[in-house]
Amino acid sequence: MPEKNYVLKFEKNDKGDYQNRFIVEHTYTWTGRMKINKITLRLHGQVHPREFKTESDLLRYLKKHAHQYAADVKKQHHKKKH
């Protein structure tokens, strides 16, 4: 079966363009179950997006780096107030 992609774009920048992207490349097995081949995550305009083989790898990465992204959001929120 051909490979399919789901793309989720989120968080707009000042120009109104989406700056984050979450892409799941998948196929279906002969039983009809979805098989994830690759998950790509691009946050805040990264030049080289992160690629993961499983959801567990993605969650591990997000858990490890959550404090960095929370700090970025906090800085952006603070800039908008001033």
C-alpha positions as CSV (number, residue, x, y, z in Angstrom):
1,M,0.0,0.0,0.0
2,P,1.2,3.5,-0.7
3,E,2.6,5.6,2.1
4,K,0.4,8.4,3.4
5,N,1.1,11.6,5.5
6,Y,-0.8,13.5,8.1
7,V,0.4,17.0,8.6
8,L,-0.5,19.2,11.6
9,K,0.6,22.8,11.5
10,F,0.3,24.9,14.6
11,E,1.3,28.2,16.4
12,K,1.3,31.2,14.1
13,N,4.1,33.7,14.1
14,D,3.7,37.5,13.8
15,K,3.2,37.3,10.0
16,G,0.3,34.8,10.4
17,D,2.4,31.9,9.1
18,Y,2.5,28.6,10.9
19,Q,5.9,28.0,12.4
20,N,5.6,24.5,13.8
21,R,4.9,21.2,11.9
22,F,4.1,17.7,13.0
23,I,4.2,15.1,10.2
24,V,3.3,11.4,10.5
25,E,4.2,9.1,7.6
26,H,2.3,5.8,7.8
27,T,1.1,2.8,5.8
28,Y,-1.6,0.3,6.5
29,T,-0.9,-3.4,7.2
30,W,-2.9,-6.1,5.5
31,T,-5.1,-6.3,8.5
32,G,-6.0,-2.6,8.2
33,R,-3.9,-1.4,11.1
34,M,-1.9,1.8,10.8
35,K,1.9,1.3,10.9
36,I,3.9,4.5,11.6
37,N,7.0,4.7,9.5
38,K,8.3,8.0,10.7
39,I,7.3,11.0,12.8
40,T,8.8,14.4,11.9
41,L,8.7,17.3,14.3
42,R,9.7,20.9,13.3
43,L,9.5,23.4,16.1
44,H,10.1,27.2,15.8
45,G,11.6,27.1,12.3
46,Q,14.2,24.5,12.9
47,V,16.4,24.0,9.9
48,H,16.9,20.3,10.5
49,P,13.6,18.8,11.9
50,R,13.7,16.0,14.4
51,E,12.7,12.5,13.1
52,F,11.4,9.7,15.3
53,K,10.6,6.1,14.5
54,T,8.0,5.6,17.2
55,E,5.7,7.6,19.4
56,S,7.7,6.6,22.4
57,D,10.8,8.2,21.0
58,L,8.9,11.4,20.3
59,L,7.4,11.5,23.8
60,R,10.8,10.9,25.3
61,Y,12.3,13.8,23.3
62,L,9.4,16.2,24.3
63,K,9.6,15.3,27.9
64,K,13.4,15.9,27.9
65,H,13.1,19.3,26.2
66,A,9.8,20.5,27.5
67,H,11.4,23.1,29.8
68,Q,13.2,24.7,26.8
69,Y,10.0,25.1,24.9
70,A,8.1,26.4,28.0
71,A,10.8,29.0,28.5
72,D,10.5,30.1,24.8
73,V,6.8,30.5,25.1
74,K,7.2,32.4,28.4
75,K,9.7,34.8,26.7
76,Q,7.4,35.4,23.7
77,H,4.5,36.1,26.0
78,H,6.5,38.5,28.0
79,K,7.6,40.4,24.8
80,K,4.0,40.8,23.7
81,K,3.0,42.5,27.0
82,H,5.7,45.1,26.7
